[in-house]
Amino acid sequence: MTATRGFDELLTKVIAALGLIISGNQKEKLLNYIQLILEGLKKQRLVGERSGAALIEKHLYDSLYPLTTWQIPRGSLLDLGTGVGLPGIPMKICLPEQALYLLDANKKKINFLRKVALELALQEVFFLPGRAEEWGRDPGCREQFDCVVSRAVARAAVLVELGLPLVKMGGFLLLYKGKQGPSEIKEAGPALQLCGGRLEKSWHYRIPTGEERTLFLIKKIGPTPAAYPRRSGVPQRKPLGS
Ligand code: SAH
């Protein structure tokens, strides 16, 4: 498969702006991934974003930003509500030693991701099709992951209830939020307390298009009670503390 050559320069700029150093092979994989999303878009309308340039400047930049500010613990990384693989796939390309778990309720997206992993020859990528509420109660997954990340899935209060049950004691939940992040994290206070989390750190930044983003790093400091996550749909309908 040939990479999207036209985007080569833009990707080089974005990686330089992030201050990351990646190999030619990693760059090729990122470009091929963009190409696969664009092809998937045409065929299945997988994501709303139509331009390859926006995919690089917005979604790749955002996905890789945490690598510039925080050392993701080595081990297992779960992307909750990964969609077409954001941020999980770009992170995995840049951190090949991580085992990556991709969780999404949408089967079509999981099938697309199986194809991506195969075409990019990514090792140690695993798929969790289904709802986070169900995986969070699965003994094979509960409190098993070193780090859970989630981007553009739900409000912070909801993500705390969905994400923390999957995080190992001492592990982390990393939430990507927009400029409304600070008010969302305030609203998530009761959920953090109930589910065993503590806000460790946050970062405020802008992506190259100028849009504001906030990242929240939550540490799991206590076990999550068996009552959480509640039944599918309940966390979204009635966020903890609301
Ligand atoms: N993280 C991606 C996708 C965001 S779209 C990105 O940044 O572009 C949100 C995705 O979350 C959808 O694919 C949807 O199927 C999934 N999702 C939402 N709630 C979920 C839940 N409770 N369990 C599993 N997946 C969920």
Residues whose N, C-alpha, C, O or C-beta is under 5 A from the ligand:
A	BS01	SAH	G81 T82 G83 V84 L86 P87 L103 D104 A105 N106 G130 R131 A132 E133 R151 A152 V153
